[in-house]
Amino acid sequence: MQYNKSIEFKNEQLQKAKNYALSMNGQCLSSQYININEKLEWECHNPKHTNWLSSYRKIVTKNSWCRECVKEKINIKKKIVKILV
């Protein structure tokens, strides 16, 4: 019985990862959830960004996403500051 609960929990966590990715307009490409620290494969909505591996903890729990998108946002902010100064 404990085994079935474990499988059910892992399936629920994988579905949460997939839902989170969809909320970020991306995808969780992994088909199996092992635990919170095991890496899953993620895909950004931007086709120019490469897929990456990161844990459920780093992405879903910490409300994070694509590093390349973050870098682009920082660069845009820097350009705006330069224009305004």
Phi and psi restraints in degrees (value plus and minus 20) as a CYANA .aco file:
   2 GLN   PHI     -81.1   -41.1
   2 GLN   PSI     -57.1   -17.1
   3 TYR   PHI     -80.5   -40.5
   3 TYR   PSI     -63.8   -23.8
   4 ASN   PHI     -84.3   -44.3
   4 ASN   PSI     -58.5   -18.5
   5 LYS   PHI     -84.7   -44.7
   5 LYS   PSI     -58.3   -18.3
   6 SER   PHI     -84.5   -44.5
   6 SER   PSI     -64.3   -24.3
   7 ILE   PHI     -83.2   -43.2
   7 ILE   PSI     -63.9   -23.9
   8 GLU   PHI     -81.6   -41.6
   8 GLU   PSI     -64.1   -24.1
   9 PHE   PHI     -81.0   -41.0
   9 PHE   PSI     -66.0   -26.0
  10 LYS   PHI     -83.4   -43.4
  10 LYS   PSI     -60.1   -20.1
  11 ASN   PHI     -83.9   -43.9
  11 ASN   PSI     -59.9   -19.9
  12 GLU   PHI     -84.4   -44.4
  12 GLU   PSI     -62.2   -22.2
  13 GLN   PHI     -86.0   -46.0
  13 GLN   PSI     -60.1   -20.1
  14 LEU   PHI     -83.3   -43.3
  14 LEU   PSI     -61.1   -21.1
  15 GLN   PHI     -85.1   -45.1
  15 GLN   PSI     -58.0   -18.0
  16 LYS   PHI     -83.0   -43.0
  16 LYS   PSI     -60.9   -20.9
  17 ALA   PHI     -82.0   -42.0
  17 ALA   PSI     -64.2   -24.2
  18 LYS   PHI     -85.5   -45.5
  18 LYS   PSI     -60.0   -20.0
  19 ASN   PHI     -86.1   -46.1
  19 ASN   PSI     -60.8   -20.8
  20 TYR   PHI     -81.2   -41.2
  20 TYR   PSI     -66.7   -26.7
  21 ALA   PHI     -79.4   -39.4
  21 ALA   PSI     -62.5   -22.5
  22 LEU   PHI     -82.1   -42.1
  22 LEU   PSI     -57.0   -17.0
  23 SER   PHI     -85.7   -45.7
  23 SER   PSI     -40.6    -0.6
  24 MET   PHI    -119.6   -79.6
  24 MET   PSI      -7.5    32.5
  25 ASN   PHI      42.0    82.0
  25 ASN   PSI       9.4    49.4
  26 GLY   PHI    -146.4  -106.4
  26 GLY   PSI    -178.3  -138.3
  27 GLN   PHI    -163.6  -123.6
  27 GLN   PSI     128.4   168.4
  28 CYS   PHI    -119.4   -79.4
  28 CYS   PSI      95.9   135.9
  29 LEU   PHI    -109.5   -69.5
  29 LEU   PSI     -27.8    12.2
  30 SER   PHI     -90.8   -50.8
  30 SER   PSI     130.0   170.0
  31 SER   PHI    -130.4   -90.4
  31 SER   PSI     -21.1    18.9
  32 GLN   PHI    -165.1  -125.1
  32 GLN   PSI     116.3   156.3
  33 TYR   PHI    -126.5   -86.5
  33 TYR   PSI     105.0   145.0
  34 ILE   PHI    -116.7   -76.7
  34 ILE   PSI     -78.6   -38.6
  35 ASN   PHI    -181.7  -141.7
  35 ASN   PSI     157.8   197.8
  36 ILE   PHI     -83.8   -43.8
  36 ILE   PSI     -42.8    -2.8
  37 ASN   PHI    -119.5   -79.5
  37 ASN   PSI     -33.2     6.8
  38 GLU   PHI     -92.7   -52.7
  38 GLU   PSI     122.8   162.8
  39 LYS   PHI     -96.8   -56.8
  39 LYS   PSI     121.2   161.2
  40 LEU   PHI    -134.6   -94.6
  40 LEU   PSI     139.8   179.8
  41 GLU   PHI    -116.8   -76.8
  41 GLU   PSI     111.9   151.9
  42 TRP   PHI    -141.0  -101.0
  42 TRP   PSI     131.1   171.1
  43 GLU   PHI    -152.1  -112.1
  43 GLU   PSI     107.8   147.8
  44 CYS   PHI     -98.4   -58.4
  44 CYS   PSI     140.1   180.1
  45 HIS   PHI     -88.9   -48.9
  45 HIS   PSI     -43.3    -3.3
  46 ASN   PHI    -103.7   -63.7
  46 ASN   PSI      93.5   133.5
  47 PRO   PHI     -84.7   -44.7
  47 PRO   PSI     -35.9     4.1
  48 LYS   PHI     -97.6   -57.6
  48 LYS   PSI     -37.3     2.7
  49 HIS   PHI    -108.5   -68.5
  49 HIS   PSI     118.1   158.1
  50 THR   PHI     -98.2   -58.2
  50 THR   PSI     131.4   171.4
  51 ASN   PHI     -84.6   -44.6
  51 ASN   PSI     135.4   175.4
  52 TRP   PHI    -162.6  -122.6
  52 TRP   PSI     142.9   182.9
  53 LEU   PHI    -128.0   -88.0
  53 LEU   PSI     111.4   151.4
  54 SER   PHI    -179.0  -139.0
  54 SER   PSI     135.2   175.2
  55 SER   PHI     -97.6   -57.6
  55 SER   PSI     140.4   180.4
  56 TYR   PHI     -76.2   -36.2
  56 TYR   PSI     -62.0   -22.0
  57 ARG   PHI     -79.0   -39.0
  57 ARG   PSI     -66.9   -26.9
  58 LYS   PHI     -91.6   -51.6
  58 LYS   PSI     -49.2    -9.2
  59 ILE   PHI    -116.0   -76.0
  59 ILE   PSI     -82.3   -42.3
  60 VAL   PHI     -96.6   -56.6
  60 VAL   PSI     -71.6   -31.6
  61 THR   PHI     -84.1   -44.1
  61 THR   PSI     -58.7   -18.7
  62 LYS   PHI    -114.3   -74.3
  62 LYS   PSI     -11.7    28.3
  63 ASN   PHI      31.4    71.4
  63 ASN   PSI      34.6    74.6
  64 SER   PHI    -134.2   -94.2
  64 SER   PSI     156.6   196.6
  65 TRP   PHI    -178.8  -138.8
  65 TRP   PSI    -169.2  -129.2
  66 CYS   PHI     -82.8   -42.8
  66 CYS   PSI     103.9   143.9
  67 ARG   PHI     -84.8   -44.8
  67 ARG   PSI     -55.3   -15.3
  68 GLU   PHI     -85.8   -45.8
  68 GLU   PSI     -57.1   -17.1
  69 CYS   PHI     -85.0   -45.0
  69 CYS   PSI     -61.3   -21.3
  70 VAL   PHI     -81.7   -41.7
  70 VAL   PSI     -64.7   -24.7
  71 LYS   PHI     -81.0   -41.0
  71 LYS   PSI     -60.9   -20.9
  72 GLU   PHI     -83.6   -43.6
  72 GLU   PSI     -62.0   -22.0
  73 LYS   PHI     -84.2   -44.2
  73 LYS   PSI     -60.2   -20.2
  74 ILE   PHI     -83.8   -43.8
  74 ILE   PSI     -64.4   -24.4
  75 ASN   PHI     -83.0   -43.0
  75 ASN   PSI     -59.4   -19.4
  76 ILE   PHI     -83.7   -43.7
  76 ILE   PSI     -64.1   -24.1
  77 LYS   PHI     -81.5   -41.5
  77 LYS   PSI     -60.1   -20.1
  78 LYS   PHI     -83.7   -43.7
  78 LYS   PSI     -61.5   -21.5
  79 LYS   PHI     -85.0   -45.0
  79 LYS   PSI     -59.3   -19.3
  80 ILE   PHI     -84.4   -44.4
  80 ILE   PSI     -63.8   -23.8
  81 VAL   PHI     -80.4   -40.4
  81 VAL   PSI     -63.8   -23.8
  82 LYS   PHI     -81.2   -41.2
  82 LYS   PSI     -60.1   -20.1
  83 ILE   PHI     -85.9   -45.9
  83 ILE   PSI     -61.0   -21.0
  84 LEU   PHI     -96.9   -56.9
  84 LEU   PSI     -42.3    -2.3
